[in-house]
Every structure is written in structure tokens, then in C-alpha cells.
Amino acid sequence: MNSNKHTQAVAELDSLDPFVRVKALRFIKNNIIGNKTKKDLYISLDVIPKLVAFFKTQEGSDSQVQIQAAIVLGSFAYGGEDNVAELVKHGAVKPLLECISIRNDSRLIEAAARALKAIYKCPTADKNDVFQDLHLRDLVTLLNPDSLNPKTDREKIASVHTAELAATIIARCCDTNDQQIQIASAGAFPALVKLLVCGYSKAQEAALDALAYLCRENPDFGSKIVDTKSESVDSPVKIMLNLIRDKSPTMQLISAKCLTHLSRANAISEHFNDITLIVLPTLVKLLDEKGPVREEAPHVLAYLIRDNEELQKAACDSGAVLKLADFVTHVGDQDNSYYDPLGDSDKLKENALMALAAVSSLTDEGRKLVVDAKIIPHIVKAMSHRSYGVRAAACQCTRSLSRSVNILRTNLVDAGIATPLFKLLSDESTDVQTTACATICNIVLDFSPMKRTIMEQGGIEKLVELVNSPDNTLRLNAIWALKNLVYHAESEVKDSVMKALTYQKMEELIEDQEIDIQEQALNLLRNLACSKPHDIEEVFRGLGEQRLMNIIESKLCLWNSEIIKQILYVINNIATGAEYHKKAIMSRPNILTHIKNYMAHENPEIRVAAVWCLINLTWTEDKNNSSPGRVRELRQFGFEDMVKNMMNDVNLDVREKAKTALSQFSQP
Amino acid sequence: MPVFSASASPINGNINGLPDKCMCVDGVCRDPSHKHYAESQKNYQEQLTQRQLAQKRKRRLSLTTEISSVRLMPTTTCSLYSGSKFIGKQTSGSHSYEVAVHIQHVDLSESFLCGYLHIKGLTEDYPDLTTFFEAEIIGRKYSFLTKKWDADDKIDVQHWTKFSAFRPLHKHVKRDGFVYDFNNKDFIFMRWKEHFLVPDHRVRTINGASFAGFYYICYQLSTGIITGFYFHKSSERFQELQLHHCADRSFPSFEFR
């Protein structure tokens, strides 16, 4: 039996003779490299714990044995996520990290680093170990090829390769801001910038990648990288702008990614022309490549242009939309090989949809191009794709398009998007639920014909369920959707929302740990207590006058313009109600003091809102004509003088409203 | 005159100008006009910010759930806001039709608004006709010169000059780089273009009526009055739209996500 040879090789690992062990390790190595079946066979023979044990012996540990063992562990790691999970389970990560210390044999360092690179490629692998002990310091040391004291040409090449591996490990361990901070404090920036000019393209690519992830969403580190000095006469940005012109598409892509991350971190605003004229066109051109480069290019493009109208327009002008739409339309779901035998078609589709979502997120011009590319039916299809990334991206694309009333009333209705979208609120992936819910926010608006459809399918109950989610973003999106749903809604719709949600839950949301959620909950309250006395009365009944006024009083104090705006309009809307609604406000001097203070707020929208409160509190069309009493009280409070001052406000809206308010004071 | 001095309000950050003594109960001050109160609020806010920062540092940096962190806050002015209504009439020769305009969405930062235009008695098939229109607000993004919809510069000037508020601007219109900044101005100029019928956008043609042309519009903030002139190459010239704002006193709001 052939497998006896393998069983025997595993048994020989227990030999006391290092020579026998090395021989067995070489045998195993030669069998498993590039062979998935053999990897699985050896894992099932329980070889991993034996390999890990070689690193634990203090005395008499043989460096040859360890080098070979590290190579074998690395080979397992390259076999995919399941294998990595096995390695992690048997505690292989820590010993490998111990191996990369500069004290060790440079061949052992290289083999261990190679294994670690493969382990950290797996997104689920725990990165914490890297941040323990002195491993970060070791990694940063290895970024400098000279620290291994290479003598021969072969050694020189090996040390550059080790530096490349170290940079790649660093790039893969920047998942959070905390991790970025620790890596930077270990001194990674100067070492990586130096590696950018080492002349070996693989190491340069790895350095660019690491720098890109170190400054992602981090303005502080963005400017630190830009200001990093090196022996080169060129600045880091200049070096990157040279590398983006390299003939290798991979180098172009990674340079573009690094410059994109720097640009998003506001670190290179003076290079805006280079972003528009070099980085963006490079990314669009890379869409014509094959394989991994083409897959990642739309992802980087999406990140570059999101939140930036000017870049979105430039992307529209570059012809990117048609290329991206082509990926969405033609990349087969079954036939992976049709388009690109080397590529991952799911990833390409997801990234293309994300890029289209970004192109159309802020401007109607972008939305029109995406609609004209006739991909909406394919977006609907993508909503039931096997990959959750594709489903989420399809929601994002719909979300961007649904920001136009025109498209909401036409193309999206025609494509029947409401039902498949609604189903995704119950998706197994939280990411998909979150993006679907963000999109639902727009679909349930007053002017959307799909609002009915969603409500008929139990939309209110579903959104209330999601409001209870522990996930902050999902909770935010759900309360946002409910708020939009009651905008200008009939009393019956408001009633069914509050029946499902309950006033108690609304109050909890108003006190949520996330300030954004508080804002949306207050906006919901504003929309509920709106348009007719009956609706206002419902809110008084639901919360009780005291609780309602306590909420208003406490929230008026927050130093957050959006919260203040919402709460002022809650007051304003209540002040259009019946006499005792107005009285509830009038009986709280702290609330009145706040309103008066906000009339001098630096934000004109807040000044307008505060004056509106006053206009409604002094309004004189109620039959029992009790307003003269309120006018008197408010005058004593100093409101009239305040409003007189506002007649000279810099803002036209404020002046107009102040005029109205003042005229109410002069009524007999 | 500039915006009022910030010290009038503790909310603008000037704490030192506030009275020192207050009647704190259990160390908690609830009177917004006192110094302790403002101090405690500021401390509370700082703690909140710190806590959020700490949370943020632990969060994974990912692109999957977010395409945009830009908020699409409603940007409005006076009676141009989402949900605003105008009523009035359109006159064509000796005929006059009741018109109501219901604004659905306003985004001044994009020089954009849209809404429904209801017109009564225009044709027998559609005694109540509603169309969806989109506006180009003249400003940074759109010039007075239409350059499309069959309107040449001459047609533009013929129509715009019917608004007396436009006349002082007339001589600048053809100047290169001229931009009318509508911010803080009493007059806002627009073009309104109807796109499809509401509720059924699939209906393409209507007997006896057409919405192929567009309106030149002038809106005055201080009066809330909208005046407009319809233009279509084969329609009667200068059909006039006259609308006034229906005052609201309570304001719900929405925001696109």
C-alpha cells in the first residue's frame, strides 16, 4: 500500500535521530507541495501536532528540522481556509512567530514568515498573536533586508524576499485602528518607505500594500507616511506616482490603491490633479486586465470615488460605467470559466456592483448612466446570488439609484425590486440585512409607489424586529426606515407603526448609546407629532405629558446640531396643536430658555427652527383666543427683543421668519 | 450685520460668561442659564466622544456595508422644502386652469428640486392631470442659457426678461463664467421640465395636451410667489403660471439613506 509510506514518514518524525527526521520531513514536503489530496491525507494522519512540537523543545532543537517543519506547515497553510483553521487549532501560529526573531537562522525566518503570510491571508485568522511579545519589532526589523547581514547574492535575494513577506504580514494585520497604531509605533513607516525604492518589484508591491492598509481611514497616519523621510531624493508620494507608471499591472494597481487610501485619508489634497488625471484613469484602464487585478480594480475605484462628487463625475466621463455594467451583465453565475478561467467571478461581480453603487451615490448624472446601462434587471437577479457579498452589493447599487424620486417612480418599480429587496431583510448575513435595510429607507418614502408593497408584506413588523438588533448600523437603518415611513403618513399608518414599535421602545431609542440613533428616533417623534391635533394627541397619550416634556428638556441640552434641530421641530410641531399642547411647553421655563438661546445659535437652520417654535406659540387663530396670555409671557421672557435683533440677521430665511414672529407680538 | 455674538448662548461654547452661582440639586444642575450646567453638559459630551472614539478604534475597517458616509441632509430655503404646496392657475389665451404644485424633494446643494404638477380641466380624458417634474435651479450648476429642449439663447432672453427681477442680470448672462449665486437672494430662477404622468408613468401620449416643453420659473422668497412661462416650440407662447405658497406650520422631515 502506498499510504504505508506516508504513515511511515509520520512515524519517523518521532525518531531521535535528526537526520531521519529531516529526511522524513523532506519526503512529506515533496509529497504535499501543490497537492491538495496529499495535504488532506497528512492532516488526517495528525501530522500537525508533531510538527508544532519540533518548535517547543528548548534543548537540542535542530535548525534543519525546524526549517523543514516550517516549510511543511507553510505548505499546509497554502491549502486554504480549512487547513489554516487546523493549524490555528493546534497552536502553530505562536511557534512560527517565535521563529521570525532575528537571532535565528535566516532560512528558518524565511520559511516561518512564508507560513505566516499564508495563515494571515485567511480573513478569519486571529491576528492578536502578532501583537504579543516582540513580534512586531521582529517584523519591522525584517523589513530592512540588511538586518540579516546577507553576504552572497543568493542571501541578498533571500533577505529581500523575507522583507517582502514581513511587509505582506503587516498589510494583513491592519484590520482595526488599534492594530494600525501598534504597527506604526513599532517603526514601520520609515522601513516600508525605504523598501519602496529597493528595486525589487515584489518587495515594492508588498511595501505599498502595507502602507495602504496602515493609512486606511486614518488621516493621522496618512500625513505621517507622506512626511516620512528616506534616503531617496523623492518624497513617498512622488515614488508612488512613479511606481503607478510601472509596466506591471499589479504594481499599477497596488500603487493606485496606496494613493487612493492616502487620498481618502485627506493626506494628499494638493495632489488632487494626480488623483483625477493619473490614479482614476489607471484604475479604469485596469478593468481591461484579467484575473486578480481586474477583480480588485473596481473595489479600489469604488473606495476612491465614494463621498466625492467630482471624482464620481470623472469616473462617469471615463467610460467606467459601461465596463462595470458589462461585468454585472455578462459574468456568468454557473460558468466561471467563460469570462476568466483564473478569476473569481463572484468577487468581480460584487466589486463591479460596489463601484456602480459608488458612481451613482451622489449625482443624478451617475444614476442616469447606470440606469441607461440597463443593468437593473441584473441587479434584481443579483439579489438572490449565492454569494452574500454580491447580494449586499446589489442592495448598495439599488440604494444609490433609489436616491432619485424619478428612478423610484419608474425604473425601480418596473423592475419589481421591492419584493426581492424586502426578502433580504431576513438574510442570513447581517451585512446583507444592513444594506437591504439602508435601501428600504428610500423605498418606503411618501413618493415611492413601492411603499404600499413593503407595508403589505409586513414591512412595519419586520423593521420593528430589526430595531431590536444588537448591531448598531442595522438598528440605525431600521429606525431610519421607520422615520421615513411615517413622513407625511396618514394617522392609521402612524398608529400601526407605534402599535408594533411601542412608545417605550421609542424612548429607549431616544436614549440609545449611539447618538445617530437618538437623532433618528427624535426625527420619528417629530414626524409622529405632526400635521394635525389628533396625531399630536396620540403622542401625548402614548408617552404621557411629563415624559414627553422631560425628553424634550433633556435632549435640548445636547451639544449636537442635528439633535437640536430635530428636537426644536418636535416642539414646533407640538406647538401647532391644541391649547393644552402649547401649555405643556409654556409650563417649562427651561425649554423656553433653550429656545431663546438657540435663536442666537451659529447655525442658521437652528435659528430658523427656534423662531418657528415662537411663531407657533404666539399664533392667534384659536377660538378661545388665549394667545394674548402666551404673548405676554413670552415677551416677559425676552423673546420680543431677541426677535427684533434677528431682523438684521445675515440669513434671509431667518430674517423672513423673524418678521413673521415679530408681527405676532404686535397683534392687539 | 454679522451673525450674533456667540456668547449669547452657552451652546456655542462660551462658558465663562455665564453666572457662577446656581442652585444645584445633588450636584446636578438643570438650569440652562447657569455655568455649572453648561460645564457638565460639555463634560458629558466629551466623555461620549471619547467613548465613541474608543469603540471606533476596535471596529473593523470594511467597505461592505457602506458606500457613502456623506449624509444627504435636506437643504431648503423659505417655502422651497419637501412637502411644500403651491396653488394658482395657468392661463393660456382666454382660458385659465387651476394648478397645484406639490414639491417632493429639494436639494439646493445640487441645484435640484422635483415635484408633482396637478392641472385641472385641461382635457376631457384627464380632468385631473398630474405630471412629475424636475427643476434645474439657475446657479453654480445650471446657467440661464438652456442650450437644449429647442430653446436657443434668443428664446431664453425672451422668456427670462418677462421677469422684472431678471432684467438687472440680463447684461451679464452671456458673459463667460457668469454664475448667479442664489444663496441669500430674494429671487430664485429655475427651469421646470415635466417627465412623466403620475401615477402611471408608462402613459406616453395624452389627447389634447402635451408636456414636451418646459417652464421658465421665477420664485420670490419673501412673498412665496412663483411665476412661470411655458415654452414649447409648437405651443402657444408665454402661457403663464401664477402660484402662491400654502403656508404650513408643522414640518415633518425625511432623509435619503
Interface residues (C-beta under 8 A of the other chain):
Chain A: C174 D175 T176 N177 D178 I181 R216 E217 H299 A302 Y303 R306 D307 M354 A357 A358 S361 L362 T363 D364 G389 A392 Q396 R399 S400 S402 R403 V405 N406 R409 T410 V413 D431 T434 T435 A438 T439 C441 N442 L445 D446 F447 P449 T473 N477 W480 A481 K483 N484 V486 Y487 H488 I515 N523 R526 N527 C530 S531 E553 L556 C557 L558 W559 N560 I564 Y569 N572 N573 T576 N590 T593 H594 N597 Y598 A600 H601 E602 P604 W612 I615 N616 W619 N645 N648 D649 V650 N651 L652 D653 E656
Chain B: M1 P2 V3 F4 S5 A6 A8 S9 P10 I11 N12 R30 D31 P32 S33 Y37 Q41 K42 Q45 L48 Q52 K56 R57 K58 R59 R60 L61 L63 T64 T65 I67 S68 S69 V70 L72 T77 C78 G83 Q104 H105 E110 F112 C114 F132 E134 N184 K185 D186 H195 F196 V198 P199 H201 L221 S222 R249 S250 F251 P252 S253 F254 E255 F256 R257
